[in-house]
């Protein structure tokens, strides 16, 4: 038997002995692992966690991970052989596979989808179609005529063993050569196959060293200089090398060589360097280098305040009996210093530590502080890193180079084998939730499970706990440690309500800014202090509208209005990325009276520049932070005092610490407060408290000005008092009354289809199937989603509120999978897409 790679397998010889099989996790949405036969030649080199190449179906070649090795052949199909093993050591450990299995079961997805999310794309392989001549094809005897363009391909294949699809197009001067390739395949002139290549490539740098006999003999070196004395450029290259590398004092340095780029940076002749290498005076060689700068750790003594020391001891005491502890510390209480002390102790014991952060923006400041303490033993893992950088962190954890990792939600998938502590900073943050694609996990909850699998401890840190975590602490499931003081001389800020409607009536509202907020900003600028302005919407304006008839430009593919972006001069959909020109006239009535409604961060930035022309204004939102180091650059500029005012979305609300910020303005608090979500009150309390915590971080009291049309709302009163406990009790009574988390478990099922009627019909049918599941539950819907169409797909939602007691959730999920299979089995609903989201909000 021959596989796609041309290898042959002697099946008769192998069947004579007991066959060994492997269950392989594949990156496809199927509910189980697939079983493959391990060839005798690979048996000793294979095991759990190795990457392998397998054939899936007739044409696909996929990379999978070995999940289990056994001797039980599959009953439903004949096991195909594993084609190739890619690793000398496993890249995934058994604990990870156990974690993936739990995640697939808990979040109602497939283990292949979890694997796809877990592995950095640099560790996955991609298939690329290639063509080669069919060895059995003879053009002289073939009954099929070959035209001119087909002949060009065949002639090229006599010169080269293989061609890629795109190469064929270039040869023929066509965008696509698919039709011609298809014709050659039908004429049996060529074979199409998949060539699998690995994406990851290590960082390689070129080095130069002095060859023998010149490296060990001064006499030979002097002769060499006499020879090249009339070639000053070659002499310059050699002198530069000897200046950097003292070959006779330290032969090891010569062995290690000198980076080639040193010569170009010094202005040495490239051609002279090549000549010296060609004449075997110098030798060029390659060295694999880390993409991460080697930073030495410093033995910094961190002086904890008495209340911090007390908090640290309480955490340790709670860890004696509790797996998870909630550290409830007000903004500015110095939680990071407590984290550092705990991390030090765990690393000294030989275990690993994961510090989970909700936003990449947070990593810039906290990483700088942590690197001073932990140096190069600390790895950083987030989505702005390239594929190659992410693979290096993965391999650094595998090899033990990184025993401590700071990362965003995807870092829970790293190959830890001895976690001792997981810290989740800002544990309340909604950005810990992954919405698309599957697995749609909550990183905080998944990290707690990961810690449990490792028998590690978990610390949840926040100034405004999520109600779920606070509920668990109140019910003794988690330990609880409060920190109610700010570090050093820092004082809690002064809160000021600014009534938008009152100022509007008195004609005091200018460019959406109330009088009091304008005055406070001016006061800060006069004293060379800094200002943060928060608005939870990017773009220039949420939408544009016709003043005559009320027409609003909407996305062609989604049921949402287009957001106006002034800098790029376009209308943009924030759901599917659709872009359009800014309308000059109304398409409904023809009027040219088009106005922008509402305000985004772009418009606020422009307004501030007009109100305070002397101020240097910057903006931090998704549009300004798309590049890799954009976060860092903006924050460095602000921290260095190069900006006076920073406007931003929720990125600026948490974890940032700037000495000179004394004024924080929340431009439109109503937008946070009146969002259609049962958590809107909780989110508003958290966001306002968090952004307020950026004000007055040192010895000067800061001011927080909140602009609202409802200044008498009870949430504002609770924020001003800092009365989290009372606010929690008020909100929880409502949640208990109307069956919302944490008293029930929510599961949202979204049904999608390009035709509204089919989507609705499938949703109704699924709702009836779910209602028949015999567990204690409430089924709401189906109803049209809040945004009823996205990317030309119509959406309908079902919300299930599940009793949390016993094994009700697990039983329901098992039955739900059966219902989905039954729905998908029906001919009318085969093209319907269904998304299951556990803990959706």
Secondary structure as GFF3:
##gff-version 3
##sequence-region A 1 841
A	DSSP	alpha_helix	11	15	.	.	.	ID=ss1
A	DSSP	beta_strand	20	26	.	.	.	ID=ss2
A	DSSP	beta_strand	34	38	.	.	.	ID=ss3
A	DSSP	three_ten_helix	40	45	.	.	.	ID=ss4
A	DSSP	beta_strand	51	56	.	.	.	ID=ss5
A	DSSP	beta_strand	60	70	.	.	.	ID=ss6
A	DSSP	beta_strand	84	85	.	.	.	ID=ss7
A	DSSP	alpha_helix	94	106	.	.	.	ID=ss8
A	DSSP	alpha_helix	111	118	.	.	.	ID=ss9
A	DSSP	three_ten_helix	121	123	.	.	.	ID=ss10
A	DSSP	beta_strand	125	133	.	.	.	ID=ss11
A	DSSP	alpha_helix	148	159	.	.	.	ID=ss12
A	DSSP	beta_strand	163	164	.	.	.	ID=ss13
A	DSSP	alpha_helix	165	172	.	.	.	ID=ss14
A	DSSP	alpha_helix	178	186	.	.	.	ID=ss15
A	DSSP	beta_strand	190	198	.	.	.	ID=ss16
A	DSSP	beta_strand	203	210	.	.	.	ID=ss17
A	DSSP	alpha_helix	218	227	.	.	.	ID=ss18
A	DSSP	alpha_helix	232	244	.	.	.	ID=ss19
A	DSSP	alpha_helix	251	256	.	.	.	ID=ss20
A	DSSP	beta_strand	258	259	.	.	.	ID=ss21
A	DSSP	alpha_helix	261	265	.	.	.	ID=ss22
A	DSSP	alpha_helix	270	278	.	.	.	ID=ss23
A	DSSP	beta_strand	282	289	.	.	.	ID=ss24
A	DSSP	alpha_helix	306	319	.	.	.	ID=ss25
A	DSSP	beta_strand	324	329	.	.	.	ID=ss26
A	DSSP	alpha_helix	335	348	.	.	.	ID=ss27
A	DSSP	beta_strand	352	356	.	.	.	ID=ss28
A	DSSP	alpha_helix	360	374	.	.	.	ID=ss29
A	DSSP	three_ten_helix	375	377	.	.	.	ID=ss30
A	DSSP	beta_strand	378	381	.	.	.	ID=ss31
A	DSSP	alpha_helix	387	399	.	.	.	ID=ss32
A	DSSP	beta_strand	404	407	.	.	.	ID=ss33
A	DSSP	three_ten_helix	409	413	.	.	.	ID=ss34
A	DSSP	beta_strand	419	425	.	.	.	ID=ss35
A	DSSP	three_ten_helix	430	432	.	.	.	ID=ss36
A	DSSP	alpha_helix	443	453	.	.	.	ID=ss37
A	DSSP	beta_strand	457	462	.	.	.	ID=ss38
A	DSSP	alpha_helix	467	474	.	.	.	ID=ss39
A	DSSP	beta_strand	479	483	.	.	.	ID=ss40
A	DSSP	beta_strand	494	499	.	.	.	ID=ss41
A	DSSP	alpha_helix	500	505	.	.	.	ID=ss42
A	DSSP	alpha_helix	515	526	.	.	.	ID=ss43
A	DSSP	beta_strand	530	534	.	.	.	ID=ss44
A	DSSP	beta_strand	543	546	.	.	.	ID=ss45
A	DSSP	beta_strand	563	565	.	.	.	ID=ss46
A	DSSP	beta_strand	570	572	.	.	.	ID=ss47
A	DSSP	beta_strand	579	580	.	.	.	ID=ss48
A	DSSP	beta_strand	594	597	.	.	.	ID=ss49
A	DSSP	alpha_helix	601	611	.	.	.	ID=ss50
A	DSSP	beta_strand	617	620	.	.	.	ID=ss51
A	DSSP	alpha_helix	630	639	.	.	.	ID=ss52
A	DSSP	beta_strand	645	648	.	.	.	ID=ss53
A	DSSP	three_ten_helix	650	652	.	.	.	ID=ss54
A	DSSP	beta_strand	661	666	.	.	.	ID=ss55
A	DSSP	alpha_helix	669	673	.	.	.	ID=ss56
A	DSSP	alpha_helix	680	692	.	.	.	ID=ss57
A	DSSP	beta_strand	703	708	.	.	.	ID=ss58
A	DSSP	alpha_helix	714	721	.	.	.	ID=ss59
A	DSSP	alpha_helix	724	737	.	.	.	ID=ss60
A	DSSP	beta_strand	745	753	.	.	.	ID=ss61
A	DSSP	alpha_helix	756	771	.	.	.	ID=ss62
A	DSSP	beta_strand	777	790	.	.	.	ID=ss63
A	DSSP	beta_strand	793	802	.	.	.	ID=ss64
A	DSSP	alpha_helix	808	825	.	.	.	ID=ss65
A	DSSP	three_ten_helix	827	829	.	.	.	ID=ss66
A	DSSP	beta_strand	833	838	.	.	.	ID=ss67
###
